[in-house]
Amino acid sequence: MSLLTRLHRFIPRLSRSPFYFRAMSFQAAVVKLNSPVKELVVAFTENGTRHIGEAAKDQKEVAEWIDKAAQPDVTSEANIQSLNTTLTPRTYLVNNTLSAADVAIYGALHPYFSKLQPPQYYAIPSLTRFFDHIQSLPSVRSSGTAFSTVVIDIENAPALERKAEPPKKEKKSTTATVPENAAAPALASDASAAPTQKAQKTEKKEKKKKEGSAEQSGKKAANAPAVDDGEPVPSMIDLRIGKIVDIMKHPDADSLYVEQIDFAEETGPRTVVSGLVNYIPIEQMRDKLLVGVCNLKPANMRGVKSFAMVLCATSKDGKEGGIELVRPPEGAKPGDRVYFEGADFESAQPLSQLNPKKKIFETIQPGFTTLETREAAWVNPATKSVHKIRTKDGVCIAPTFVGASLS
């Protein structure tokens, strides 16, 4: 059988494969895109071999979003507001996973965002957060050299006002139960008593309102973030459980990973840069639960802004002895609060952001260690009291290190 005959028999089988139809659907959508968005999407997906959806439903959605990115009115006021609403509860457009749909929309919006002033992009916070997140991903940056980074001042964005739901009113019974043998009340008596009863009810309502107001004030005070007055204490540090949902090597630094870490926040995963390439293989980082330091000031690391720090245990013999991720307890989930044992720390609120000038983390960090049990803890340098680092499910540990330093 000749080679030509074998190829003719193979091609019909290929055309019936799911991959063939997936690629055809993707290509049909991409061909409508204008340059350089088309080249960006093709490079990012490696010619349609990745990031175009796994399930048939996702593939269809990706193609539909790419088709929307190709429309000339993609940046119309109505479409911008619609995108902002769509992205309010999402990080990515399709199945909450990075795909060609996100990159196509980012590319189509790039000229639009390049012209916006802060008050304009602050008015569409969800879309702005999405755009800035996509443009900062190394895999996107390395795919489209024609797209310059649009500087967006996220740090000075106005705080979003979240209106609390109005309290539900209790339904009052409209019919009163009256004993059958009760005498009918005198009308004159009723009329004279009515104002007094109303006054009493008004007084009771006012009293309840004051009590409720005082109670709410107490709750707000208890939940208010700490202030960085006085000596640094470990409870000022905001530790949370996170999960790595995406990871790759930094395009401009051989020793750095760029991770997307889910801390169960409404704004989606945080971009985090970690210098762990030479110590932990990338396969051992993927999908791992970890402890993150979440209130450090964002830092630019070789062109990628990092919004948290991964808490690691370093061998007592130094980095040459190895580095490993601090392991959360069994049952921990992304977003879980991590705190220090002890009456002074367990209920304390962390600072919203550590002030770099006050060196709070640097002052506390030398007391971070792992005990003989490999449990993570902070040892007070003055009193030598031990405060284990834990969640509601148990104590965090180092997989193998005893006497390690944590940072």
Disulfide bonds with the S-S distance in Angstrom:
none
